[in-house]
C-alpha cells in the first residue's frame, strides 16, 4: 500500500474530474467560491511542474441557471441547447479564475466517436501534449451540443477515465459529494464504512454503487466504478475523494490516505 501511495505522490500527469454537485449550489447556481478554490489548488499543482487536466461537468447546470429554470429539462434538444448556453459561461469563469493565478486555460470539447483509435483520436492526443508543452491547463467536457445520447460518458466520469488512458496519465482524481466508496450508502446508513483501497472490481464492489440523487447532476458511484475499470485496465491509479474541499486534491496527489484508491496491487514500483 505504501508503494502505491508513493506512486501516486510522484504522478507527473494528473487528471481531475469535478461533477456538477462540486461546482454548483443545491439550487443549481454556479458556486464561484468552489471554482476559485479549485483553480487555486490546480494552479499550485501546475506550479509543482505537473501536467494538469481538468474534466468538468456543469455546462447544462450553468445554462439552467442562466435561463432561470428551476430544474434540468427532460428532452435531449433542450439539454443540448442549455449546454451551448452554459458552456461559454462556465469556460469564461474558469479562464478568468485560472488567469488570476497565472495559468492559461484551454477548452477541449470531445465526443465519443473521437476516441475510436483513429486519426481523430491521434489528433486529440497531440492537442493535449501540445497544450502541456505550452504550459496550459486543458479543461475538458463532452460536446453536449452535438452528442446524440443524453450523457454519453456518464456525467464525465467515464470521459475522465478515457482521457486519462488517452494521454497515459499517472493519476485520475474523481471529486464526489461523498468521501469515497462505502460498503453501504452513507446517506441512509450510519454504519456505512469507507473502503480505502480496491485492487479488484468484484461483483460485490459493483453492488455497492448507486445512482445520483442530485437533481442537477447525472452521475453516481456506478459511473465512478465504470471509470475505475477503465483506469485499472490501463494501470492508472484512480482516487475518489470528497469535492467539498478542493484541498483534498493536493492531499490525494501528495499520497495521503484520503478517499478510495483504485489500483491493482500486482504492479511493482
JOGI-V162917 format. One record per pair of residues at least 24 apart in sequence whose ideal C-beta (glycine too) atoms are under 7 Angstrom apart, sorted by the first residue. I is the first residue (numbers start at 1). GAP is how many residues later the second one is. Records with the same first field share a line. If there is no record, write none. Layout:
I=GAP ; GAP
//
This chain:
1=196
3=266
4=233 ; 257 ; 259
5=250
6=249 ; 263
7=230 ; 262
8=163 ; 229 ; 245 ; 247
9=244 ; 245 ; 246
11=159 ; 160 ; 242
12=38 ; 39 ; 158
13=37 ; 38 ; 154 ; 156 ; 157
14=31 ; 36 ; 38 ; 155 ; 156 ; 157 ; 159 ; 239
15=38 ; 40 ; 145 ; 148 ; 149 ; 154 ; 157
16=26 ; 38 ; 157 ; 159 ; 233
17=38 ; 139 ; 140 ; 143 ; 157 ; 158
18=38 ; 39 ; 157 ; 225
19=38 ; 136 ; 156 ; 157 ; 198 ; 200 ; 224
20=37 ; 38 ; 41 ; 194 ; 196 ; 197
21=156 ; 193 ; 196
22=153 ; 221
23=35
24=34 ; 37 ; 192
28=33 ; 36 ; 37 ; 188
29=36
30=32 ; 35 ; 63
32=61
35=58 ; 59 ; 62
36=61
37=209
38=208
39=55 ; 58 ; 59 ; 62
40=61
41=205 ; 206 ; 208 ; 209
42=95
43=55 ; 58 ; 59 ; 60
44=206
45=208
46=57 ; 91
51=81
52=85
53=85 ; 87 ; 110
54=83 ; 85 ; 86
55=85 ; 101 ; 104 ; 105 ; 108
56=83 ; 85
57=98 ; 99 ; 160
58=32
59=24 ; 27 ; 28 ; 31 ; 82 ; 85
60=26 ; 84
61=25 ; 155
62=24 ; 27 ; 28
71=144
72=143 ; 144
76=74
79=65 ; 71
80=64 ; 65
83=61 ; 62
84=61
87=54
91=48
94=45
98=39
103=34
104=31 ; 32 ; 33
105=31 ; 32 ; 34
106=25 ; 30 ; 31 ; 32 ; 33
107=32
108=30 ; 31 ; 32
109=32 ; 34
110=30 ; 32 ; 33 ; 49
111=31 ; 32 ; 35 ; 36
112=40 ; 41
115=47 ; 51
121=45
124=42
125=41 ; 42
128=39
151=67
154=65 ; 69 ; 72
155=62 ; 63 ; 64 ; 68
157=62 ; 66 ; 67 ; 69 ; 70
158=65 ; 68 ; 69 ; 72
160=67
161=66 ; 69 ; 70
162=68
164=67 ; 72
165=65 ; 69 ; 71
169=67
171=65 ; 66 ; 82
172=59 ; 64 ; 66
173=66 ; 68 ; 76 ; 79
174=50 ; 53 ; 64 ; 66
175=66 ; 68
176=48 ; 64 ; 66 ; 67
177=66
178=64
179=63 ; 80
180=60 ; 61 ; 79 ; 80
181=27 ; 40 ; 59 ; 79
182=26
183=25
185=25
194=66
195=65
196=61 ; 64 ; 65
197=64
198=62 ; 64
199=64 ; 65 ; 66
201=24 ; 27 ; 28 ; 31
228=34
231=31
232=30 ; 31 ; 32
235=29 ; 32
237=24 ; 26
238=24
//
